[in-house]
Amino acid sequence: MDVVAYASGQVSWTWSLYAAIAQAVKQASGQLAIPVEWGGDWHTLKDGAHFQLPFAAYPA
């Protein structure tokens, strides 16, 4: 899924906001035992707005 940071009444692409969102999603992921991947952790194309369920845990 893709998310957007909304700050001060406007969409923001400020990386630190997406890192904070990722921290919250990862915390919830751990508490709920539902693994997630954040696009900001990728080594090639960094996609701070993107989260997904890992294929290894949820194969098609």
QUIFENCOR-V545882 format. One record per residue. N is the residue number from 1. SS is DSSP state (@ for helix, = for strand, . for the rest). PSI is psi in radians with two decimals (NA if undefined). Layout:
BEGIN
N:SS:PSI ; N:SS:PSI
END
This chain:
BEGIN
1:.:2.68 ; 2:=:2.48 ; 3:.:2.93 ; 4:.:2.44 ; 5:=:2.30 ; 6:=:1.89 ; 7:=:2.36 ; 8:.:0.66 ; 9:.:0.23 ; 10:=:2.66 ; 11:=:2.40 ; 12:=:2.45 ; 13:.:0.37 ; 14:.:2.13 ; 15:@:-0.68 ; 16:@:-0.53 ; 17:@:-0.67 ; 18:@:-0.58 ; 19:@:-0.67 ; 20:@:-0.70 ; 21:@:-0.77 ; 22:@:-0.70 ; 23:@:-0.75 ; 24:@:-0.73 ; 25:@:-0.75 ; 26:@:-0.65 ; 27:@:-0.82 ; 28:@:-0.69 ; 29:@:-0.78 ; 30:@:-0.74 ; 31:@:-0.58 ; 32:@:-0.04 ; 33:.:0.73 ; 34:.:1.85 ; 35:.:2.48 ; 36:.:2.73 ; 37:=:2.44 ; 38:=:2.30 ; 39:@:-0.36 ; 40:@:-0.28 ; 41:@:-0.12 ; 42:.:2.63 ; 43:.:-0.40 ; 44:.:-1.57 ; 45:.:1.97 ; 46:.:2.17 ; 47:.:1.45 ; 48:.:-0.37 ; 49:.:-0.06 ; 50:=:2.36 ; 51:=:2.58 ; 52:=:2.78 ; 53:.:2.37 ; 54:.:2.41 ; 55:.:-0.65 ; 56:.:-0.60 ; 57:.:-0.43 ; 58:.:1.17 ; 59:.:2.63 ; 60:.:NA
END
